[in-house]
Amino acid sequence: MTRITITGDHQTLLTHAALWGTAMILTEDLGPSRVRAGWLDEDGSAALLNPQAVIEADGVSEIEIGRITQGLALRVSASEHWASQVAWRDAKEHTVSLLTPRTGLPKFKDLSGEAPGWWQQLEDRRASIMAELTPLEQEMARGLGERSWWLSEPSGLRPDLGASPWEMKTRNRGEEFLKNRFLPLAAEVATWDPEKIIAGLTGESRDDAVGGNKAESRTATGFAPPGPCDNALAWCALWGMAMQPPLHRTQPSNPHGRGLVRPRPSSFAGRVTGAQSANGKERLLTVMPGQLISPMRWARLQRSAPLVRFPARKDVDPAVAETAQARLAEEGAAAVVLFEVSRSDNPSAPERRAETGVVEIL
């Protein structure tokens, strides 16, 4: 049994994302019975006084763990599917990745005229590419969300509301997540040897080649404050989004008048919207289990309704919150970490970032 400790602390979202992203990567290669992950104190107990992010993998060495991580980067960087581009026909004629969920508006502002056929063609191409991805890659694509072409407002479509709130790449100068963050990290980590990957994951070294090792680097992609972030650590953290799938909503008719109700973002695992919070702040949530568990078991906790009900109802309906808290504890959760999401005042391309986490012991 090989154990590695992911660098970082439990009040930084990057550490949680890298822990479970790495565990998912290993599970795809080794199988669910050979990988366990979670938080343990330095003495190996589950008291969570000074928790460390730990992964155990059966039957492989540290070097093989690094090699598996590198192998995924090689596969993605060489893939025609992730790099597949489509002309997103807006005023600036931006070209974006077909699987990316968060882009500007298309040329068509509504679903009239030739727009429906164009959307259908886009969806058909996306579905065709999705079918050729590996199971883990499919989970990643689903976790990122998709363009919500079915939502509209009087001013036009709202395709961004189907995108994952966990994906926080700032969308300025025509940039988007896959082309400008995911694929560059894949290409970089694909060139690293396994020893360097393990050193980056465990904090023995730090190389932010994609971010130029600059103090203002955004390689952590909202999971941590600006600053250099090891590229292997960031690469694995992005795969944590594969465990946060959406529940897309249709847009119902307005019961009090004509047209449709105002569109709402799709529901995503581990997210409390500003509208659900007493202070109006969006929060991302992660479960800390009381022992090492499989990534699949963690995903069930992370996707559960009690995880959202516990903090969302705490101030307005304590009984519901207490029931949710008890249910989480029964299922093996030791704590929940709440990360408020800050948002810059740039109206066209706001930067979102998870702040220092607040730990709620269950």
Backbone torsions as a table, in degrees:
resi	resn	phi	psi	omega
1	MET	NA	125.9	178.7
2	THR	-106.2	132.8	178.9
3	ARG	-118.5	131.8	172.0
4	ILE	-124.3	148.7	178.1
5	THR	-110.9	119.7	179.9
6	ILE	-73.3	133.3	-179.0
7	THR	-66.6	148.5	177.2
8	GLY	116.0	170.5	-178.5
9	ASP	-112.3	168.9	-173.2
10	HIS	-77.5	-6.3	177.2
11	GLN	-99.0	10.3	175.6
12	THR	-115.9	125.0	-175.8
13	LEU	-63.5	-30.1	179.3
14	LEU	-56.1	-40.1	-177.7
15	THR	-65.2	-45.1	178.2
16	HIS	-61.6	-46.2	-177.9
17	ALA	-63.7	-41.6	179.8
18	ALA	-68.2	-37.5	178.7
19	LEU	-58.8	-53.8	-174.7
20	TRP	-80.1	-28.4	174.0
21	GLY	-64.8	-44.3	177.2
22	THR	-63.2	-42.5	179.5
23	ALA	-61.6	-38.6	178.3
24	MET	-66.3	-41.6	179.1
25	ILE	-60.1	-44.8	180.0
26	LEU	-68.0	-37.4	-179.2
27	THR	-63.2	-38.5	179.2
28	GLU	-60.5	-37.4	-176.9
29	ASP	-84.7	-41.1	-171.9
30	LEU	-96.5	-21.5	-175.2
31	GLY	99.3	154.9	-173.6
32	PRO	-68.0	-21.4	-176.5
33	SER	-81.2	-10.1	-173.2
34	ARG	-109.1	3.8	-177.1
35	VAL	-129.3	130.5	174.6
36	ARG	-133.5	148.7	-179.3
37	ALA	-150.5	163.7	178.6
38	GLY	158.5	-159.6	-176.4
39	TRP	-120.3	127.7	177.1
40	LEU	-131.4	150.0	172.7
41	ASP	-70.5	166.2	-177.4
42	GLU	-58.1	-29.7	179.9
43	ASP	-84.5	3.3	178.0
44	GLY	92.1	-3.0	179.7
45	SER	-84.5	171.5	-179.9
46	ALA	-106.7	27.8	-177.1
47	ALA	-71.4	-20.9	178.6
48	LEU	61.2	34.8	173.9
49	LEU	-80.3	-41.2	176.3
50	ASN	-138.5	69.5	-168.6
51	PRO	-70.2	142.7	176.3
52	GLN	-118.7	142.2	179.4
53	ALA	-82.0	114.3	-170.1
54	VAL	-121.3	139.0	171.8
55	ILE	-124.8	133.0	172.7
56	GLU	-116.4	132.2	178.9
57	ALA	-128.8	129.7	-175.0
58	ASP	-90.1	130.4	172.1
59	GLY	81.9	13.0	177.3
60	VAL	-135.2	157.0	177.1
61	SER	-95.0	171.8	175.0
62	GLU	-57.8	-42.0	-178.9
63	ILE	-62.5	-38.4	178.3
64	GLU	-68.5	-34.2	174.4
65	ILE	-61.9	-44.8	176.6
66	GLY	-62.3	-38.1	-179.5
67	ARG	-67.4	-38.6	177.6
68	ILE	-64.0	-42.5	178.6
69	THR	-63.7	-43.1	177.4
70	GLN	-63.5	-38.7	-178.2
71	GLY	-60.5	-39.2	177.5
72	LEU	-65.8	-41.2	178.0
73	ALA	-62.4	-40.7	177.2
74	LEU	-61.9	-44.1	-177.8
75	ARG	-64.9	-44.3	-178.2
76	VAL	-68.9	-42.8	-177.5
77	SER	-66.6	-25.4	179.0
78	ALA	-93.9	-3.5	-173.4
79	SER	-77.8	134.6	172.6
80	GLU	-76.6	-20.3	-174.8
81	HIS	-74.2	-51.1	-179.9
82	TRP	-66.9	-31.1	-178.5
83	ALA	-86.6	-3.7	-176.8
84	SER	-57.4	131.7	-175.5
85	GLN	-113.2	154.8	174.7
86	VAL	-139.5	141.9	177.5
87	ALA	-74.5	107.8	179.9
88	TRP	-85.9	103.2	-163.7
89	ARG	-81.6	77.1	172.5
90	ASP	-106.5	-171.2	-175.3
91	ALA	-62.0	-28.5	-177.8
92	LYS	-96.3	-0.7	178.3
93	GLU	55.2	43.7	178.0
94	HIS	-66.6	145.9	173.1
95	THR	-108.1	124.5	-175.4
96	VAL	-129.9	165.0	179.4
97	SER	-67.3	140.0	-177.0
98	LEU	-63.6	-34.7	-176.8
99	LEU	-88.4	-2.7	-179.2
100	THR	-74.6	140.0	-175.3
101	PRO	-96.0	-16.3	-169.1
102	ARG	-121.3	103.6	-178.2
103	THR	-139.7	176.8	175.2
104	GLY	-72.7	176.6	179.7
105	LEU	-68.1	145.5	173.8
106	PRO	-72.9	177.2	178.6
107	LYS	-59.1	-36.7	-177.1
108	PHE	-84.8	127.6	-178.2
109	LYS	-90.7	-8.7	179.2
110	ASP	-148.3	-176.7	-177.0
111	LEU	-101.2	32.2	177.9
112	SER	-101.4	174.1	176.1
113	GLY	61.9	-131.1	-176.6
114	GLU	-89.1	-0.8	-176.8
115	ALA	-60.7	-44.7	-177.9
116	PRO	-56.5	-42.3	178.7
117	GLY	-64.1	-35.9	-179.9
118	TRP	-68.1	-44.0	177.9
119	TRP	-62.3	-42.4	-178.8
120	GLN	-62.9	-40.4	178.3
121	GLN	-62.8	-41.4	178.5
122	LEU	-62.5	-45.3	-179.9
123	GLU	-65.4	-39.2	179.2
124	ASP	-63.8	-41.7	179.1
125	ARG	-65.3	-40.5	179.3
126	ARG	-63.5	-45.5	-179.7
127	ALA	-62.8	-37.5	179.5
128	SER	-64.5	-41.8	178.9
129	ILE	-69.6	-41.9	179.5
130	MET	-56.3	-38.4	-176.7
131	ALA	-65.1	-20.5	-177.2
132	GLU	-98.4	-0.7	178.3
133	LEU	-82.2	159.7	173.8
134	THR	-70.8	163.8	179.5
135	PRO	-54.8	-42.5	179.1
136	LEU	-65.5	-41.8	178.7
137	GLU	-64.6	-36.7	176.1
138	GLN	-63.5	-40.9	176.9
139	GLU	-61.8	-39.0	178.8
140	MET	-64.5	-46.8	-179.9
141	ALA	-62.0	-41.4	177.6
142	ARG	-66.8	-39.1	179.6
143	GLY	-63.5	-31.8	178.2
144	LEU	-70.6	-21.9	-175.8
145	GLY	89.1	-171.1	178.8
146	GLU	-149.1	164.7	179.3
147	ARG	-62.3	122.5	-177.9
148	SER	-85.6	73.5	-177.4
149	TRP	-64.5	-14.6	-176.1
150	TRP	-86.6	-2.1	-178.8
151	LEU	-107.0	139.5	179.7
152	SER	-148.4	159.2	173.5
153	GLU	-126.7	169.9	177.4
154	PRO	-54.7	-30.4	-178.8
155	SER	-82.1	-11.9	179.7
156	GLY	145.4	-167.7	-178.6
157	LEU	-73.1	158.8	174.5
158	ARG	-126.4	67.0	-175.8
159	PRO	-68.0	-17.3	-176.5
160	ASP	-78.3	-13.1	-175.2
161	LEU	-75.4	-7.2	175.0
162	GLY	-95.4	3.6	-177.2
163	ALA	-88.0	151.4	-177.9
164	SER	-68.7	133.0	174.1
165	PRO	-71.1	-13.4	177.1
166	TRP	-77.3	-16.7	178.8
167	GLU	-92.3	108.9	-170.1
168	MET	-117.9	25.8	175.3
169	LYS	-64.3	123.5	178.1
170	THR	-63.9	129.9	-175.6
171	ARG	-100.6	78.7	176.9
172	ASN	-123.4	157.8	-179.3
173	ARG	55.3	33.0	178.3
174	GLY	76.9	7.8	-178.5
175	GLU	-77.5	156.3	176.0
176	GLU	-149.7	168.7	-166.8
177	PHE	-61.2	-53.2	-173.3
178	LEU	-66.5	-52.4	-174.6
179	LYS	-67.8	-35.0	-170.6
180	ASN	-110.6	1.6	175.8
181	ARG	-140.8	-55.3	-175.6
182	PHE	-63.2	-52.6	-177.3
183	LEU	-70.5	-39.1	174.5
184	PRO	-60.3	-39.2	177.0
185	LEU	-66.1	-40.6	177.7
186	ALA	-60.0	-46.0	-178.4
187	ALA	-63.3	-37.4	-179.4
188	GLU	-71.4	-50.9	-176.8
189	VAL	-65.8	-28.2	177.7
190	ALA	-61.4	-23.9	-178.8
191	THR	-90.1	-7.0	-176.3
192	TRP	-84.7	149.4	173.4
193	ASP	-83.2	159.3	-175.9
194	PRO	-56.7	-35.3	-179.7
195	GLU	-62.5	-40.7	-179.7
196	LYS	-68.5	-36.4	178.4
197	ILE	-63.4	-46.8	178.6
198	ILE	-62.7	-40.7	179.1
199	ALA	-61.6	-38.0	178.0
200	GLY	-69.4	-40.6	-179.9
201	LEU	-67.1	-35.0	-175.8
202	THR	-94.3	-3.7	177.1
203	GLY	87.1	7.6	177.7
204	GLU	-71.0	-24.5	176.0
205	SER	-146.7	167.9	177.8
206	ARG	-147.8	118.5	179.3
207	ASP	-132.0	109.7	178.3
208	ASP	-104.8	67.7	-178.7
209	ALA	-62.4	-39.9	-179.0
210	VAL	-63.8	-37.4	179.5
211	GLY	-92.8	8.3	179.2
212	GLY	66.9	16.0	-177.1
213	ASN	51.8	34.4	-177.4
214	LYS	-91.8	153.7	-180.0
215	ALA	-63.7	-27.1	-178.9
216	GLU	-97.6	13.6	-178.2
217	SER	-56.6	140.6	176.0
218	ARG	-110.6	24.0	-177.7
219	THR	-59.2	-30.5	179.1
220	ALA	-67.3	-13.5	171.5
221	THR	55.5	46.8	175.4
222	GLY	86.1	-10.0	179.4
223	PHE	-78.9	-13.9	-178.8
224	ALA	-154.1	164.3	177.8
225	PRO	-62.0	162.1	176.9
226	PRO	-56.3	146.6	-179.6
227	GLY	145.5	165.7	-179.4
228	PRO	-57.2	136.3	178.6
229	CYS	-134.7	125.2	-179.8
230	ASP	-54.4	135.8	-173.6
231	ASN	-70.0	-32.6	175.3
232	ALA	-67.0	-40.1	178.4
233	LEU	-63.7	-45.8	179.4
234	ALA	-64.8	-40.6	179.8
235	TRP	-59.3	-47.2	179.9
236	CYS	-68.1	-36.2	180.0
237	ALA	-61.9	-38.4	179.4
238	LEU	-60.1	-33.1	-179.5
239	TRP	-72.2	-11.3	172.4
240	GLY	-62.8	-23.4	178.7
241	MET	-69.4	-16.9	178.1
242	ALA	-64.2	-16.5	-177.2
243	MET	-101.9	11.6	-176.2
244	GLN	-123.2	65.6	-173.8
245	PRO	-72.9	158.8	-179.5
246	PRO	-92.2	162.3	165.7
247	LEU	-120.3	99.7	-176.0
248	HIS	-73.1	143.3	179.0
249	ARG	-110.8	141.7	169.1
250	THR	-81.1	169.4	-177.1
251	GLN	-106.6	104.0	-175.3
252	PRO	-74.2	165.1	176.8
253	SER	-70.4	150.9	178.7
254	ASN	-74.3	118.5	-177.5
255	PRO	-71.6	-13.4	-175.9
256	HIS	-109.3	10.3	-179.7
257	GLY	175.9	-163.9	-178.2
258	ARG	-79.8	162.9	173.4
259	GLY	80.1	-160.5	-175.9
260	LEU	-109.8	156.5	176.0
261	VAL	-69.0	161.4	179.5
262	ARG	-61.7	131.5	-176.9
263	PRO	-66.5	145.7	176.9
264	ARG	-116.7	152.4	177.4
265	PRO	-61.2	152.4	173.8
266	SER	-62.7	148.9	176.8
267	SER	-77.9	132.5	177.3
268	PHE	-123.2	149.5	179.4
269	ALA	-58.0	138.8	173.6
270	GLY	68.0	31.4	179.7
271	ARG	-133.8	131.8	172.3
272	VAL	-112.2	120.1	-178.0
273	THR	-74.2	165.5	176.7
274	GLY	-59.5	-35.3	179.8
275	ALA	-66.4	-24.5	-179.7
276	GLN	-89.4	-11.2	-174.4
277	SER	-97.5	144.0	179.1
278	ALA	-63.6	-33.5	-179.2
279	ASN	-95.0	4.1	178.1
280	GLY	76.3	8.8	-177.6
281	LYS	-97.4	135.1	172.7
282	GLU	-69.6	141.8	178.6
283	ARG	-135.4	142.4	171.1
284	LEU	-107.7	141.0	-171.6
285	LEU	-123.3	142.3	172.8
286	THR	-132.5	142.4	178.1
287	VAL	-88.9	136.3	171.0
288	MET	-108.8	107.8	179.5
289	PRO	-71.7	157.4	-178.3
290	GLY	-84.7	3.5	177.9
291	GLN	-158.2	172.5	175.7
292	LEU	-72.9	129.1	-177.4
293	ILE	-134.7	169.6	178.0
294	SER	-73.8	151.9	175.7
295	PRO	-56.7	-34.1	179.9
296	MET	-65.4	-39.1	178.6
297	ARG	-68.4	-39.6	176.7
298	TRP	-62.6	-40.9	-179.9
299	ALA	-60.5	-38.1	178.0
300	ARG	-63.0	-41.0	175.9
301	LEU	-64.9	-44.7	-175.9
302	GLN	-65.7	-31.1	-177.9
303	ARG	-91.8	0.5	-172.8
304	SER	-78.5	150.4	177.6
305	ALA	-63.9	-38.4	179.6
306	PRO	-57.7	-29.3	-179.7
307	LEU	-61.7	-38.8	179.7
308	VAL	-82.1	-38.1	-178.1
309	ARG	-64.8	-34.9	-176.2
310	PHE	-57.0	-56.6	179.8
311	PRO	-79.8	-31.8	-175.1
312	ALA	-67.9	-33.1	-176.1
313	ARG	-102.2	0.5	-172.5
314	LYS	-58.5	-40.6	-175.6
315	ASP	-90.1	-18.2	-174.4
316	VAL	-112.3	-23.6	-179.0
317	ASP	-148.8	76.8	-174.8
318	PRO	-56.1	-33.2	-178.7
319	ALA	-64.6	-42.8	177.8
320	VAL	-64.6	-41.5	-179.9
321	ALA	-64.2	-41.3	179.7
322	GLU	-65.1	-39.2	177.3
323	THR	-63.4	-43.1	178.8
324	ALA	-64.3	-41.3	178.7
325	GLN	-61.3	-44.1	179.8
326	ALA	-64.4	-37.8	179.8
327	ARG	-65.5	-41.9	177.9
328	LEU	-61.3	-44.2	179.9
329	ALA	-63.3	-39.9	178.3
330	GLU	-61.9	-33.2	-177.6
331	GLU	-84.1	-0.4	174.9
332	GLY	108.1	5.9	177.8
333	ALA	-80.7	135.3	177.0
334	ALA	-97.8	-29.2	-178.4
335	ALA	-159.1	162.0	172.3
336	VAL	-125.4	135.0	177.7
337	VAL	-108.1	127.6	-177.4
338	LEU	-106.6	124.7	-179.4
339	PHE	-114.9	108.7	172.6
340	GLU	-67.9	144.0	-178.6
341	VAL	-105.8	116.4	176.3
342	SER	-81.9	157.0	-176.4
343	ARG	-140.4	123.4	180.0
344	SER	-68.7	165.1	-176.1
345	ASP	-90.3	15.4	175.0
346	ASN	-74.1	111.2	-173.7
347	PRO	-69.2	-28.5	-175.6
348	SER	-89.6	-31.7	-179.6
349	ALA	-145.0	70.1	-178.3
350	PRO	-64.8	142.2	176.2
351	GLU	-95.1	123.8	178.9
352	ARG	-105.7	141.4	-178.4
353	ARG	-153.1	138.7	177.3
354	ALA	-75.4	129.9	177.6
355	GLU	-84.5	-178.3	178.8
356	THR	-59.9	132.7	-175.1
357	GLY	-74.0	148.6	174.4
358	VAL	-107.5	124.4	-174.6
359	VAL	-92.4	127.4	174.3
360	GLU	-110.9	108.3	177.6
361	ILE	-75.6	132.1	-177.3
362	LEU	-89.7	NA	NA
